[in-house]
Amino acid sequence: MISSLCDRSKMSTRADAYLDAQIANNALEQGARDAYATIKSLRARQLWHELTLELESVVSNVAFARSPGALRSLYAEVIVDIEHKFNPLKVAHIAVAVSDTYGDHVEAMEFLTKTTARLVEAHGDRANEPNVYIAAHVTLLKLVDGDVDFVKRAITEGDKQALEALRAPDPSVSAAFHYVASRYYKVREQYGEFYKSGMLYLAYVSCEMLPAETRAALSVDLCLAALLGENVYNFAELLAHPIVESLSDGPFIWLMEVVKAFNEGDLHEYDQLCVKHAAALNAQPALVANERKLREKITILSLLQIIFHLPAEHREISLSDIAAKTKLTKDGVEYLLMKALSVHLIEGIIDQVESKVIITWVQPRVLLRSQIAELAGRLDGWIEKVSAVESSLRDEITV
């Protein structure tokens, strides 16, 4: 115990000497010297919460960003000595930011692993949440290094199970996991899984906090994944998210127009866009390689739109009507219906004798405001019909 106190006293003295040297270093920018002075003052007064906030500010400070080694030195000389005083998740945030300054991924992972061990020693079970956060960033470094087998195990077993074991994880922890998962699925070209992970990531981060270039790049990736994802038939959630606004006046505005056409199941609009933006579409190898699948998907979405516009009490559709609206032959319509049934987008019965389909259920979908307004209008009509029936029954009872 006495030995431990002596060690900490020596570290404290060393930290003071380090901070004094940085404050007196005229080669540093004034902003950096002021930050060191603030850190020394807060540390001396043991204002740990305020010091945590200052350190979080420092790791994103431009003056420190120009000298990555400064952050590593600050952590080694000052923060390690007192990190047990801080909220462990805040320590994880700071440690991950510092690890990003390492040029060598092995060194970065070693630094994060040691930080995790110290958090466990100092906080026990309270370190579970920050450990998941740090583990996600270690997994990301493994992915960058090409160790996809490690990453697959992490996002399907290790990190995933650790995240699920947390009762109410901080949004930053969930965001870190889903970000890594989305990056993995992007590398593996698993478009549907990337779309799901990407949208989950956006559920835990503030879009406004992301750099403009990051928002634009993620918007493009999500739009392409929505189009190419094998079981992705709902685009409204993406279109309603503010992140797609980054495409509204850029070079990829055509992509958002295509996604809107898919959401509406508008085959005519899609064909026009294919002609209008042929050069841009052909510049996307994945879209060119999956041209047939794209046509099949928008045709299925066209069928869903036909069903959506039908009144609830009349869900019988002739195959000829579907053929006319989807530009398919009768055989093509039957294949379309079987495909929609097989992926559980609809439930119903195909009556080949009467050449019609009877729809009994449609998979719930996220709706845009315009679609909700249309649905509200139909609901008003249904209420009027119910009221009319009620009035009729009252008249009969009165008689």
C-alpha positions in Angstrom: 0.0 0.0 0.0 2.8 2.4 1.0 4.7 1.4 -2.1 1.7 2.1 -4.3 1.3 5.6 -2.7 5.0 6.3 -3.3 4.7 5.3 -6.9 1.7 7.6 -7.4 3.5 10.4 -5.7 6.4 10.0 -8.1 4.1 9.9 -11.1 2.3 13.1 -9.8 5.6 14.9 -9.5 6.6 13.7 -13.0 3.2 14.9 -14.4 3.7 18.4 -12.9 7.2 18.6 -14.4 5.9 17.6 -17.8 3.0 20.1 -17.7 5.3 22.9 -16.5 7.7 22.1 -19.4 4.9 22.3 -22.0 3.5 25.5 -20.5 6.9 27.1 -20.8 7.6 25.8 -24.3 7.4 28.8 -26.6 7.6 26.6 -29.7 4.0 25.5 -29.0 1.0 27.4 -30.1 -0.6 29.6 -27.5 -3.8 27.5 -27.6 -1.8 24.4 -26.7 0.0 26.1 -23.8 -3.3 27.4 -22.5 -4.7 23.9 -22.6 -1.7 22.5 -20.6 -2.2 25.3 -18.0 -5.9 24.5 -17.7 -5.1 20.7 -17.3 -2.6 21.5 -14.5 -5.0 23.8 -12.7 -7.9 21.3 -12.8 -5.7 18.4 -11.8 -4.3 20.3 -8.8 -7.8 21.1 -7.6 -9.0 17.6 -8.3 -11.9 18.7 -10.4 -12.1 15.4 -12.2 -15.3 16.0 -14.2 -14.1 19.4 -15.5 -10.8 17.8 -16.3 -12.4 15.1 -18.3 -14.3 17.6 -20.3 -11.1 19.6 -20.9 -9.3 16.4 -22.1 -12.1 15.5 -24.4 -11.7 19.0 -25.9 -7.9 18.6 -26.1 -8.0 15.4 -28.2 -10.0 17.2 -30.9 -8.0 20.4 -30.6 -6.4 21.5 -33.9 -3.3 22.6 -32.1 -2.7 19.1 -30.7 -3.8 17.4 -34.0 -0.8 19.0 -35.7 1.4 17.1 -33.2 0.0 13.6 -32.7 3.0 12.7 -30.4 1.8 15.4 -28.0 -1.4 13.5 -27.3 0.5 10.3 -26.7 2.9 12.0 -24.3 0.1 13.7 -22.5 -1.7 10.4 -21.9 1.5 8.6 -20.8 2.8 11.4 -18.5 -0.5 12.8 -17.1 -3.7 10.9 -17.8 -2.5 7.4 -16.9 -1.7 8.6 -13.4 -5.4 9.8 -12.8 -7.5 7.9 -15.3 -9.0 5.8 -12.5 -10.6 9.1 -11.2 -12.6 9.5 -14.4 -15.8 8.1 -15.7 -14.5 4.9 -17.4 -16.4 5.4 -20.6 -14.9 8.9 -20.9 -11.5 7.4 -20.5 -12.3 5.0 -23.4 -13.4 7.9 -25.6 -10.1 9.7 -24.9 -8.0 6.6 -25.3 -9.5 5.8 -28.6 -8.9 9.3 -29.9 -5.2 9.0 -28.7 -4.9 5.6 -30.4 -5.8 7.2 -33.7 -2.5 9.2 -33.6 -0.4 6.0 -33.7 1.0 5.3 -37.1 1.5 1.7 -36.3 -1.7 -0.3 -35.8 0.0 -2.9 -33.6 1.2 -0.2 -31.2 -2.3 1.4 -31.2 -3.9 -2.0 -30.3 -1.3 -2.6 -27.6 -2.1 0.8 -26.1 -5.9 0.1 -26.2 -5.4 -3.4 -24.7 -3.4 -2.0 -21.8 -6.0 0.7 -21.2 -8.7 -1.9 -21.1 -6.7 -3.9 -18.5 -6.3 -0.8 -16.3 -10.0 0.0 -16.6 -11.0 -3.5 -15.5 -8.6 -3.3 -12.5 -9.9 0.1 -11.4 -13.6 -0.3 -12.1 -14.5 -4.0 -12.3 -17.9 -4.5 -14.0 -18.3 -0.8 -14.6 -15.6 -1.3 -17.2 -17.8 -3.6 -19.4 -19.3 -0.7 -21.4 -16.0 1.1 -22.2 -14.4 -2.3 -23.0 -17.0 -2.9 -25.7 -16.3 0.6 -27.1 -12.5 0.0 -27.1 -13.0 -3.5 -28.5 -14.9 -2.1 -31.4 -12.0 0.1 -32.3 -9.5 -2.7 -32.0 -11.8 -4.7 -34.4 -11.8 -1.7 -36.8 -8.0 -1.7 -36.8 -8.0 -5.4 -37.5 -10.3 -4.8 -40.5 -8.0 -2.1 -41.9 -5.2 -4.6 -41.6 -7.2 -7.1 -43.5 -7.9 -9.6 -40.8 -11.5 -10.3 -41.9 -11.8 -13.6 -40.0 -11.2 -11.8 -36.7 -13.7 -9.1 -37.6 -16.3 -11.6 -38.6 -16.0 -13.4 -35.2 -16.1 -10.1 -33.4 -19.3 -8.7 -35.0 -21.2 -12.0 -35.0 -20.0 -13.4 -31.7 -17.5 -11.6 -29.4 -18.2 -7.9 -29.6 -21.9 -8.6 -30.5 -22.5 -10.7 -27.4 -20.7 -8.3 -25.2 -22.9 -5.4 -26.5 -26.1 -7.4 -26.0 -25.1 -8.2 -22.4 -25.1 -4.5 -21.6 -28.5 -3.3 -20.2 -28.6 0.1 -21.6 -25.4 0.9 -23.5 -24.4 4.5 -24.2 -25.2 5.5 -27.8 -21.5 5.9 -28.5 -20.9 2.3 -27.7 -23.7 1.0 -29.9 -22.6 3.4 -32.7 -19.0 2.1 -32.5 -20.1 -1.5 -32.9 -22.5 -0.9 -35.8 -20.0 1.3 -37.6 -17.4 -1.5 -37.6 -20.1 -4.0 -38.7 -21.1 -1.7 -41.6 -17.5 -1.4 -42.7 -17.0 -5.1 -42.6 -20.1 -5.8 -44.7 -19.0 -3.1 -47.2 -15.7 -4.8 -47.6 -17.5 -8.2 -48.1 -20.0 -6.5 -50.5 -22.9 -7.8 -48.4 -25.2 -4.9 -49.4 -28.3 -5.8 -47.4 -26.3 -6.3 -44.2 -24.3 -3.1 -44.8 -27.6 -1.2 -45.2 -29.0 -2.5 -41.9 -25.8 -1.8 -40.0 -25.4 1.6 -41.6 -28.9 2.6 -40.6 -28.4 1.3 -37.1 -25.2 3.3 -36.8 -27.2 6.5 -37.8 -29.7 5.7 -35.1 -27.0 6.2 -32.5 -25.1 9.3 -33.8 -26.2 12.8 -34.6 -26.0 13.4 -38.3 -25.0 17.0 -37.8 -21.9 15.9 -35.9 -20.5 14.0 -38.8 -18.1 15.9 -41.2 -19.8 17.0 -44.5 -17.6 14.6 -46.6 -18.4 11.7 -44.3 -22.2 12.4 -44.6 -22.0 12.5 -48.4 -19.9 9.3 -48.7 -22.2 7.4 -46.3 -25.3 8.7 -48.1 -24.0 7.3 -51.4 -23.0 4.0 -49.9 -26.4 3.6 -48.2 -28.4 4.5 -51.3 -26.4 2.0 -53.4 -26.8 -0.7 -50.7 -30.5 0.0 -50.5 -30.8 -0.6 -54.3 -28.5 -3.6 -54.3 -29.5 -5.3 -51.0 -31.2 -8.6 -51.6 -33.9 -8.2 -49.1 -34.2 -4.5 -48.8 -37.6 -3.3 -50.1 -38.2 -0.3 -47.9 -36.5 3.0 -48.8 -38.6 5.5 -46.8 -36.5 5.2 -43.7 -33.4 6.3 -45.6 -35.2 9.0 -47.6 -36.7 10.4 -44.4 -33.2 10.6 -42.7 -31.5 14.0 -42.9 -28.3 12.4 -44.1 -29.6 12.1 -47.7 -29.9 15.9 -47.8 -26.1 15.9 -48.5 -27.0 14.5 -52.0 -29.6 17.1 -52.8 -27.2 19.5 -54.6 -24.2 17.4 -55.3 -23.0 15.1 -58.1 -25.0 12.2 -56.8 -28.4 13.8 -56.9 -29.3 11.3 -59.6 -28.8 8.5 -57.1 -31.4 10.0 -54.7 -33.8 10.3 -57.6 -33.4 6.6 -58.4 -34.0 5.7 -54.8 -37.2 7.8 -54.7 -38.4 6.0 -57.9 -37.8 2.7 -56.2 -39.6 3.8 -53.1 -42.6 4.8 -55.3 -42.3 1.6 -57.3 -42.5 3.9 -60.4 -41.2 1.9 -63.3 -41.9 4.6 -65.8 -39.8 7.1 -63.8 -37.0 4.6 -63.4 -36.8 4.0 -67.1 -36.6 7.7 -67.7 -33.9 8.1 -65.1 -31.9 5.2 -66.7 -31.9 7.2 -70.0 -31.3 10.6 -68.4 -28.4 9.5 -66.1 -27.0 6.7 -68.2 -23.4 7.9 -67.9 -23.6 8.2 -64.1 -25.3 4.8 -63.8 -22.8 3.1 -66.0 -20.0 4.6 -63.8 -21.2 2.4 -61.0 -20.0 -1.2 -61.7 -22.2 -2.8 -59.0 -25.4 -1.2 -60.5 -24.4 -2.4 -64.0 -23.6 -5.9 -62.8 -27.0 -6.2 -61.0 -29.2 -4.6 -63.7 -31.6 -7.5 -63.9 -31.9 -7.7 -60.1 -32.7 -4.0 -60.0 -35.4 -4.4 -62.6 -36.9 -7.3 -60.6 -36.8 -5.3 -57.3 -38.5 -2.2 -58.7 -41.1 -4.4 -60.4 -41.9 -6.0 -57.0 -42.1 -2.5 -55.5 -44.5 -1.6 -58.2 -46.7 -4.5 -57.2 -46.6 -3.3 -53.6 -47.6 0.1 -54.6 -50.6 -1.3 -56.6 -51.7 -3.2 -53.4 -51.1 -0.1 -51.2 -53.5 2.0 -53.3 -56.3 -0.6 -53.1 -59.0 -0.2 -50.5 -58.6 -2.6 -47.5 -62.0 -4.2 -48.4 -61.0 -4.9 -51.9 -57.7 -6.8 -52.2 -58.5 -8.8 -55.3 -56.4 -7.9 -58.3 -56.6 -9.3 -61.8 -53.4 -10.6 -63.3 -54.0 -8.5 -66.4 -54.1 -5.3 -64.4 -50.8 -6.2 -62.8 -49.4 -7.0 -66.2 -50.4 -3.7 -67.6 -48.9 -1.7 -64.7 -45.7 -3.7 -64.4 -45.0 -4.2 -68.2 -45.0 -8.0 -67.7 -46.5 -11.0 -69.5 -49.0 -13.2 -67.6 -46.2 -15.7 -66.9 -44.0 -12.8 -65.7 -46.8 -11.7 -63.3 -47.1 -15.1 -61.8 -43.3 -15.3 -61.3 -43.5 -11.8 -59.7 -46.2 -12.9 -57.3 -44.4 -16.0 -56.3 -41.2 -14.0 -55.7 -43.1 -11.5 -53.5 -44.7 -14.4 -51.6 -41.4 -16.2 -51.2 -39.6 -13.3 -49.6 -42.7 -12.7 -47.4 -43.6 -9.3 -48.7 -47.2 -10.4 -49.2 -49.5 -13.3 -48.3 -52.3 -14.4 -50.5 -53.7 -16.9 -53.0 -53.1 -16.9 -56.8 -56.4 -18.0 -58.5 -55.2 -19.1 -61.9 -58.8 -20.1 -62.9 -60.1 -16.6 -62.4 -56.7 -15.1 -63.3 -56.5 -13.0 -60.2 -54.6 -12.8 -56.9 -56.3 -12.4 -53.5 -54.0 -10.4 -51.1 -54.6 -11.2 -47.4 -51.5 -9.5 -45.9 -48.8 -7.0 -46.8 -45.6 -6.5 -45.0 -45.7 -3.3 -42.9 -43.5 -0.5 -44.4 -42.1 2.8 -43.2 -44.1 5.6 -45.0 -43.1 9.1 -46.0 -45.2 12.1 -45.1 -46.9 12.1 -48.5 -47.8 8.4 -48.1 -49.1 9.0 -44.5 -51.2 11.9 -45.8 -52.7 9.6 -48.4 -53.4 6.9 -45.8 -55.0 9.5 -43.6 -57.4 10.5 -46.4 -58.3 6.9 -46.9 -58.9 6.4 -43.2 -61.2 9.4 -43.2 -63.2 7.8 -46.0 -63.4 4.5 -44.0 -64.6 6.5 -40.9 -67.3 8.1 -43.0 -68.4 4.6 -44.2 -68.5 3.3 -40.7 -70.5 6.3 -39.6 -73.0 5.8 -42.4 -73.4 2.1 -41.4 -73.9 3.2 -37.8 -76.6 5.7 -38.8 -78.4 3.1 -41.0 -78.4 0.6 -38.1 -79.8 3.2 -35.7 -82.6 4.0 -38.2 -83.5 0.3 -38.5 -83.5 -0.1 -34.7 -85.7 3.0 -34.3 -88.2 1.6 -36.8 
